Amino acid sequence: MNEKLNKKKNRTWILCECDGCGIEFYKELRHYKRTRTHYCSRECWCKNNKPDKIQCENIGKGKKGKKYPHLSGENHPNWQPDRNRHCVDCGKKFEYRTENQRCRDCFDKYNKGENSHSYIDGRTPIIRSIRDGRLYKEWRHEVYERDDYTCAECGTKRSEGNPVYIEAHHVKHLIKIMANNNIKSYEDAENCKELWDVSNGLTLCLDCHKKKHKNRFKITA
């Protein structure tokens, strides 16, 4: 060891020899006194202390790699088996760690009726179930496509530069169709052809739809 002192940035540095590779390097005196062994880099320390557990070539060089590969995967103390990595319905493998048992598509199909977290004794009105259903959305889209997204009363058309709010109006009210066909459940609504008749729909803007029903809070179609 060469006890050559050097003043640098108001600190005392000492020239010492690396116990790993043997090169000489400067080390701050206060750190030199704390340890019995001295290494020029963490790479040298790894090679002489834990050569099998740590990838020393990846440390301090900006390379990609896990710092502690011996503690990754199944060797990690918090490792859990892959019990939730696949959807229980379709078997699709999750691309990320999650506690959910179903993928998004299967969860949307499962989270209905009694399986829904907000289910309360079947209190959801049947008319709301119809409006939130897939068939109603398809019927509404077909009405819009047929009328070219244009209000049948005032001729206002929704476009990119003219974001007009349009709605699908029932020529024969939805309540009357349900009463005439004795619809008591969503299954009855799915089997009712009159309910999904596109000719019974009409594209209207919000103002014209209000005029049809005279009160926006009493709109039933």
HELIX and SHEET records of a PDB file:
HELIX    1   1 LEU A   29  TYR A   32  1                                   4    
HELIX    2   2 ARG A   42  ASN A   49  1                                   8    
HELIX    3   3 CYS A   56  ASN A   58  5                                   3    
HELIX    4   4 PRO A   69  LEU A   71  5                                   3    
HELIX    5   5 GLY A   73  ASN A   75  5                                   3    
HELIX    6   6 ARG A  104  TYR A  110  1                                   7    
HELIX    7   7 GLY A  113  ASN A  115  5                                   3    
HELIX    8   8 ILE A  126  ARG A  131  1                                   6    
HELIX    9   9 ARG A  134  ARG A  146  1                                  13    
HELIX   10  10 LEU A  174  ASN A  180  1                                   7    
HELIX   11  11 TYR A  186  GLU A  190  1                                   5    
HELIX   12  12 GLU A  194  TRP A  196  5                                   3    
HELIX   13  13 VAL A  198  ASN A  200  5                                   3    
HELIX   14  14 LEU A  206  HIS A  213  1                                   8    
HELIX   15  15 ARG A  216  LYS A  218  5                                   3    
SHEET    1   A 3 LEU A   5  LYS A   8  0                                        
SHEET    2   A 3 ARG A  11  GLU A  17 -1                                        
SHEET    3   A 3 GLU A  24  GLU A  28 -1                                        
SHEET    1   B 2 ILE A 166  HIS A 170  0                                        
SHEET    2   B 2 GLY A 201  CYS A 205 -1                                        
END                                                                             
